[in-house]
Structure formats: structure tokens, C-alpha cells
Amino acid sequence: MEMTDARWRTATRSSNNGGNCVEVADNLPGRVLVRDSKARDGGTLAFTPTAWQAFVARARQRL
């Protein structure tokens, strides 16, 4: 699959009023992509699914 096949979704904790938003594409085999919804062409981070799950679990601990 190409990166153009990514199905982006906005993070559930993102606000709808122009706040800081993160988009995630987790439909690609072997990688999870993350980008800033306000700067979609500004770069994309790529994680392995295991690394992404660890990141999300750690972030949830801090909420």
C-alpha cells in the first residue's frame, strides 16, 4: 500500500474549534502515520504498530 492509501481520522481528543489537531492513519500494513491536521503537507511521522500502541498507552497514563 502507498501512503496515498492512508485513511486519515482526527484524534478523538482534538477540538472542533480550530485547536491543536492530530490525524492518524492506521490502516496501512506495518505502520501508523501521524500528522498535524493544520499542516498536512508539513511532514508525517511513521510508527510501527507496536511503537504507536506504546505511545498511546503512555499518553493515556498522563491524562
C-alpha positions as CSV (number, residue, x, y, z in Angstrom):
1,M,0.0,0.0,0.0
2,E,1.1,3.5,-0.8
3,M,0.9,6.4,1.6
4,T,-1.9,7.7,-0.7
5,D,-4.0,4.8,0.5
6,A,-3.9,6.2,4.1
7,R,-7.3,6.7,5.6
8,W,-6.9,9.7,7.9
9,R,-9.0,10.2,11.0
10,T,-8.9,13.0,13.6
11,A,-7.9,12.1,17.1
12,T,-10.9,11.8,19.4
13,R,-9.4,14.3,21.8
14,S,-8.9,17.0,19.2
15,S,-11.2,20.0,19.5
16,N,-13.6,21.1,16.7
17,N,-12.9,24.8,17.2
18,G,-9.6,25.2,15.4
19,G,-7.5,23.8,18.3
20,N,-4.5,21.5,18.1
21,C,-5.5,18.5,16.0
22,V,-3.7,15.3,15.2
23,E,-4.7,12.9,12.4
24,V,-3.8,9.2,12.4
25,A,-3.9,6.7,9.6
26,D,-3.7,3.1,11.0
27,N,-5.0,1.2,8.0
28,L,-1.6,0.6,6.4
29,P,0.2,-2.7,7.0
30,G,3.1,-2.5,9.4
31,R,2.9,1.3,10.0
32,V,0.8,4.0,11.7
33,L,1.1,7.5,10.2
34,V,0.5,10.7,12.2
35,R,0.3,14.3,11.0
36,D,-0.9,17.8,12.0
37,S,-4.3,18.5,10.6
38,K,-3.5,22.2,10.2
39,A,-0.3,21.5,8.3
40,R,-0.9,18.3,6.3
41,D,2.0,18.9,4.0
42,G,4.3,19.8,6.9
43,G,5.5,16.2,7.4
44,T,4.3,12.9,8.6
45,L,5.6,10.7,11.4
46,A,5.6,6.9,10.9
47,F,5.5,4.4,13.7
48,T,5.4,0.7,13.9
49,P,2.0,-0.5,15.3
50,T,3.8,-1.7,18.5
51,A,5.5,1.7,19.0
52,W,2.3,3.5,18.3
53,Q,0.4,1.4,20.9
54,A,3.1,2.0,23.4
55,F,2.9,5.8,22.8
56,V,-0.9,5.9,23.1
57,A,-0.8,3.8,26.3
58,R,1.8,6.2,27.8
59,A,-0.2,9.2,26.8
60,R,-3.3,7.8,28.4
61,Q,-1.4,7.4,31.6
62,R,-0.7,11.2,31.6
63,L,-4.3,12.3,31.1
